[in-house]
């Protein structure tokens, strides 16, 4: 009898944990669409930005307008009231979410680097963003391992943002699973940033390149990336990074109408830009930017003493903007 109880318990735990792992991956996302609403329950008041169905259940992608955290939850757990995007901007105008959108919009005339590019000006440290554009090369795992090794005694999990493209996810499943394992082991805390699906690059001038290329379908570039994130067990954040950091006023407005906050950078290391206090640092971890990776490893070495004395830290992009606009 004891043996059978033991076997039953083992079977239960296997099923339970298998369900939890499976439940994080939405393999059959349907009717995925932009859908703004106030979602309320008990003392919680969130903004729904997407709705979809999976296994005949309706889900919402929800944003906490104060902390910028996102989560996926069953629609049935909330009382919802639909909104237009302009209503979101008006009702939540005093929150970090809307203030961040407005701050990004203030720089929308720039052809390059529109959006938030400096997160926490009064703090000692940086916000690290790593872009994963489509690439045939393997992930530069040394970046992530170096961050963990350097900060494990000071900040664990160490926060960073990864801008992921759809094509990269499709071609680098092993690397993506490795990144997820670092999160599961609480070695890193990754904010997953939408970096478009195709990340098209052509030989035309910047004004006709990347997302500004003729014939670009933004629903595919934005929403299909989010669907692929969900399929891979990633929770999409409210952040968006333009490929090549290239945009114009019209495209910035369209991206923000998806409820997304464009994020630029004031320290693209491979271009020789040096980080200052509060900088949003950009490096590419897709195997195509050897200079940027070397510069970042060197930066970590020069800051070792400051890291140990907590005078140079990594800051979470969400918390940085929450603090900036509190």
C-alpha positions as CSV (number, residue, x, y, z in Angstrom):
1,X,0.0,0.0,0.0
2,X,2.8,2.4,0.9
3,X,4.4,1.7,-2.5
4,X,1.3,2.5,-4.4
5,X,0.8,5.7,-2.5
6,X,4.4,6.6,-3.3
7,X,3.8,5.8,-7.0
8,X,0.6,7.9,-7.0
9,X,2.4,10.9,-5.4
10,X,5.2,10.6,-7.9
11,X,2.8,10.4,-10.8
12,X,0.9,13.4,-9.4
13,X,4.0,15.6,-9.1
14,X,5.2,14.6,-12.6
15,X,1.7,15.5,-14.0
16,X,1.6,18.7,-12.0
17,X,5.0,20.0,-13.0
18,X,4.6,18.9,-16.5
19,X,1.3,20.9,-16.7
20,X,3.0,23.9,-15.2
21,X,5.8,23.8,-17.8
22,X,3.3,23.1,-20.6
23,X,1.0,25.9,-19.4
24,X,3.7,28.5,-19.9
25,X,3.8,27.7,-23.6
26,X,0.8,28.7,-25.6
27,X,1.1,26.4,-28.6
28,X,-2.2,27.2,-30.2
29,X,-2.6,30.9,-29.9
30,X,-5.7,32.1,-31.8
31,X,-7.5,35.4,-32.4
32,X,-4.5,37.3,-31.1
33,X,-5.3,41.0,-31.3
34,X,-4.7,44.4,-29.8
35,X,-7.4,44.8,-27.3
36,X,-7.2,47.6,-24.7
37,X,-9.3,47.3,-21.5
38,X,-9.2,48.1,-17.8
39,X,-8.9,44.7,-16.1
40,X,-9.9,44.8,-12.4
41,X,-10.1,42.3,-9.6
42,X,-10.0,42.9,-5.8
43,X,-7.4,45.7,-5.3
44,X,-5.8,45.1,-8.7
45,X,-6.3,47.5,-11.6
46,X,-4.4,46.6,-14.7
47,X,-4.4,47.5,-18.4
48,X,-5.2,44.7,-20.9
49,X,-3.3,45.3,-24.1
50,X,-3.9,42.0,-25.9
51,X,-6.4,39.2,-25.9
52,X,-6.2,35.7,-27.4
53,X,-7.6,32.2,-27.0
54,X,-5.7,29.0,-26.3
55,X,-7.2,25.6,-25.7
56,X,-10.6,27.2,-25.8
57,X,-9.7,29.6,-23.0
58,X,-9.6,33.4,-23.3
59,X,-6.4,35.1,-22.1
60,X,-5.3,38.6,-21.6
61,X,-1.8,40.1,-21.8
62,X,-1.8,42.6,-18.8
63,X,0.3,45.6,-17.9
64,X,0.7,47.1,-14.4
65,X,0.7,50.8,-15.3
66,X,2.8,51.7,-12.2
67,X,5.5,49.0,-12.4
68,X,5.4,48.2,-16.1
69,X,5.3,44.5,-15.3
70,X,3.4,42.3,-17.7
71,X,1.7,38.9,-17.2
72,X,-0.7,36.6,-19.0
73,X,-3.9,35.6,-17.2
74,X,-7.3,34.2,-17.8
75,X,-9.8,36.8,-18.9
76,X,-12.4,35.2,-16.6
77,X,-10.3,36.3,-13.5
78,X,-11.0,39.9,-14.2
79,X,-13.9,42.4,-14.7
80,X,-13.0,44.2,-18.0
81,X,-14.2,47.3,-19.6
82,X,-13.0,48.1,-23.1
83,X,-11.0,51.2,-24.0
84,X,-9.6,53.0,-27.0
85,X,-5.9,53.7,-26.8
86,X,-6.5,57.4,-26.4
87,X,-8.6,56.6,-23.3
88,X,-5.7,54.6,-21.9
89,X,-3.5,57.7,-22.3
90,X,-6.0,59.9,-20.6
91,X,-7.1,57.7,-17.7
92,X,-3.6,56.5,-16.8
93,X,-1.8,59.8,-17.6
94,X,-0.1,60.0,-14.2
95,X,1.4,56.5,-14.4
96,X,4.9,55.4,-15.4
97,X,3.4,53.5,-18.3
98,X,1.8,56.5,-20.0
99,X,4.6,58.9,-19.0
100,X,7.1,56.5,-20.6
101,X,5.1,56.4,-23.9
102,X,4.9,60.2,-23.9
103,X,8.6,60.6,-23.2
104,X,9.4,58.2,-26.1
105,X,7.0,60.2,-28.4
106,X,8.9,63.4,-27.6
107,X,11.8,62.1,-29.7
108,X,9.8,60.6,-32.6
109,X,11.1,63.0,-35.2
110,X,14.6,61.4,-35.1
111,X,15.4,59.0,-37.9
112,X,17.6,57.1,-35.5
113,X,17.3,56.3,-31.8
114,X,13.8,57.5,-31.2
115,X,12.3,56.4,-27.8
116,X,13.6,56.2,-24.3
117,X,17.4,56.1,-24.3
118,X,18.3,57.0,-20.7
119,X,16.6,55.3,-17.9
120,X,17.9,56.3,-14.5
121,X,20.0,59.4,-14.6
122,X,20.7,59.8,-10.9
123,X,21.9,56.2,-10.2
124,X,25.3,54.6,-10.5
125,X,25.1,51.9,-13.1
126,X,23.4,51.1,-16.4
127,X,20.5,49.3,-18.0
128,X,21.8,46.5,-20.2
129,X,20.0,45.7,-23.4
130,X,21.1,42.9,-25.7
131,X,19.7,42.6,-29.2
132,X,19.1,39.3,-30.9
133,X,18.6,40.1,-34.6
134,X,18.4,37.3,-37.1
135,X,21.8,35.6,-37.5
136,X,23.3,32.3,-38.7
137,X,25.8,32.5,-35.8
138,X,25.4,31.1,-32.3
139,X,24.4,33.2,-29.3
140,X,27.3,35.0,-27.6
141,X,26.8,33.1,-24.3
142,X,29.8,34.7,-22.8
143,X,27.9,38.0,-22.3
144,X,25.3,36.4,-20.2
145,X,27.7,34.2,-18.2
146,X,29.9,37.2,-17.6
147,X,27.0,39.2,-16.2
148,X,26.0,36.4,-13.9
149,X,29.6,35.8,-12.7
150,X,30.2,39.5,-12.1
151,X,27.0,40.3,-10.3
152,X,26.1,37.0,-8.5
153,X,27.2,38.2,-5.1
154,X,25.6,41.7,-5.5
155,X,22.5,41.3,-7.6
156,X,20.9,37.9,-8.1
157,X,19.1,37.5,-10.4
158,X,20.9,40.2,-12.4
159,X,18.4,42.2,-14.5
160,X,18.8,42.8,-18.2
161,X,16.6,43.2,-21.3
162,X,16.8,41.0,-24.4
163,X,15.4,42.4,-27.6
164,X,14.4,39.3,-29.5
165,X,13.4,38.9,-33.2
166,X,11.0,36.2,-34.5
167,X,13.4,34.8,-37.0
168,X,16.1,34.5,-34.3
169,X,13.8,32.5,-32.1
170,X,12.9,30.2,-34.9
171,X,16.5,29.5,-35.8
172,X,18.1,29.3,-32.3
173,X,15.8,27.2,-30.2
174,X,18.7,25.7,-28.2
175,X,20.1,29.2,-27.4
176,X,16.7,30.4,-26.4
177,X,16.1,27.4,-24.1
178,X,19.5,28.1,-22.5
179,X,18.5,31.7,-21.8
180,X,15.2,30.5,-20.3
181,X,17.2,28.1,-18.1
182,X,19.2,31.0,-16.7
183,X,15.9,32.7,-15.7
184,X,14.5,29.5,-14.2
185,X,17.7,29.1,-12.1
186,X,17.3,32.8,-11.0
187,X,20.7,33.6,-12.4
188,X,19.3,36.4,-14.6
189,X,16.0,38.3,-14.7
190,X,15.3,39.0,-18.4
191,X,12.8,41.5,-19.7
192,X,11.8,40.3,-23.2
193,X,11.6,43.1,-25.7
194,X,9.9,42.9,-29.1
195,X,12.5,43.4,-31.9
196,X,10.1,42.6,-34.8
197,X,9.6,39.3,-36.6
198,X,11.7,39.6,-39.8
199,X,14.0,42.5,-38.9
200,X,14.4,43.3,-42.6
201,X,17.6,45.0,-43.7
202,X,18.1,46.2,-47.3
203,X,20.6,48.4,-49.2
204,X,18.3,51.5,-49.4
205,X,18.8,54.7,-47.5
206,X,17.7,54.6,-43.8
207,X,14.5,56.4,-44.7
208,X,13.5,53.3,-46.7
209,X,15.2,50.7,-44.6
210,X,14.3,48.4,-41.7
211,X,10.7,49.0,-40.6
212,X,10.5,52.0,-43.0
213,X,11.0,49.6,-46.0
214,X,8.1,49.7,-48.5
215,X,5.5,47.0,-47.9
216,X,6.3,46.4,-44.2
217,X,3.3,44.8,-42.4
218,X,3.4,46.0,-38.8
219,X,0.9,43.5,-37.6
220,X,3.2,40.7,-38.7
221,X,6.3,42.4,-37.3
222,X,4.8,43.2,-33.9
223,X,2.0,40.7,-33.2
224,X,3.6,37.6,-34.7
225,X,6.7,38.2,-32.6
226,X,4.6,38.3,-29.5
227,X,2.7,35.1,-30.5
228,X,6.0,33.4,-31.0
229,X,7.2,34.6,-27.6
230,X,4.1,33.1,-26.0
231,X,4.6,29.8,-27.8
232,X,8.1,29.7,-26.4
233,X,7.0,30.5,-22.8
234,X,8.2,34.1,-22.8
235,X,6.0,36.9,-21.5
236,X,6.1,39.9,-23.9
237,X,7.0,43.2,-22.1
238,X,5.7,46.6,-23.0
239,X,9.0,47.5,-24.7
240,X,9.9,47.7,-28.3
241,X,13.2,48.2,-30.0
242,X,13.3,49.4,-33.6
243,X,15.6,47.4,-35.9
244,X,18.7,49.5,-36.6
245,X,17.2,52.0,-34.1
246,X,15.6,53.5,-37.3
247,X,12.1,55.0,-37.3
248,X,10.1,58.1,-38.3
249,X,7.3,60.0,-36.6
250,X,4.6,58.0,-38.2
251,X,6.1,54.6,-37.4
252,X,6.7,55.6,-33.7
253,X,3.1,56.6,-33.4
254,X,1.9,53.3,-34.9
255,X,4.2,51.3,-32.5
256,X,2.9,53.3,-29.5
257,X,-0.7,52.6,-30.7
258,X,0.1,48.9,-30.0
259,X,0.6,50.0,-26.4
260,X,4.4,49.6,-26.7
261,X,7.2,51.9,-25.4
262,X,10.1,52.4,-27.9
263,X,13.5,51.9,-26.3
264,X,16.6,53.4,-27.9
265,X,20.2,53.6,-26.5
266,X,22.7,56.3,-25.6
267,X,25.5,53.9,-25.4
268,X,25.8,51.5,-28.4
269,X,29.2,50.1,-27.5
270,X,30.2,48.9,-30.9
271,X,29.8,52.5,-32.2
272,X,32.2,53.8,-29.6
273,X,29.5,55.4,-27.4
274,X,30.5,55.3,-23.7
275,X,28.0,54.7,-21.0
276,X,27.2,57.3,-18.3
277,X,25.2,57.0,-15.2
278,X,21.8,55.6,-16.1
279,X,22.7,54.8,-19.7
280,X,20.7,52.3,-21.7
281,X,23.6,50.2,-23.1
282,X,23.2,48.3,-26.4
283,X,25.2,45.3,-27.5
284,X,24.3,42.6,-30.0
285,X,24.5,39.0,-28.6
286,X,23.7,37.3,-31.9
287,X,27.3,36.5,-32.9
288,X,27.6,39.5,-35.3
289,X,29.1,42.2,-33.2
290,X,32.5,41.0,-31.9
291,X,33.6,44.6,-31.1
292,X,30.6,45.3,-28.9
293,X,30.9,42.1,-27.0
294,X,34.7,42.7,-26.3
295,X,33.9,46.3,-25.2
296,X,31.3,45.1,-22.8
297,X,33.6,42.4,-21.3
298,X,36.3,45.1,-20.9
299,X,33.7,47.5,-19.3
300,X,32.9,44.8,-16.7
301,X,36.5,44.3,-15.9
302,X,37.1,48.0,-15.4
303,X,34.1,48.3,-13.1
304,X,34.9,45.2,-10.9
305,X,35.8,47.2,-7.9
306,X,32.7,49.5,-8.3
307,X,30.5,46.4,-8.7
308,X,31.8,44.9,-5.5
309,X,31.2,48.1,-3.6
310,X,27.7,48.5,-5.1
311,X,28.8,51.7,-6.8
312,X,28.0,50.3,-10.3
313,X,24.9,48.2,-10.7
314,X,22.6,46.8,-13.4
315,X,19.1,48.3,-13.4
316,X,15.9,46.7,-14.5
317,X,14.4,48.7,-17.4
318,X,11.0,48.6,-15.9
319,X,12.0,49.7,-12.4
320,X,14.2,52.4,-13.9
321,X,11.3,54.0,-15.7
322,X,9.0,53.5,-12.7
323,X,11.5,55.5,-10.6
324,X,12.1,58.1,-13.3
325,X,8.4,58.9,-13.6
326,X,7.2,58.3,-10.1
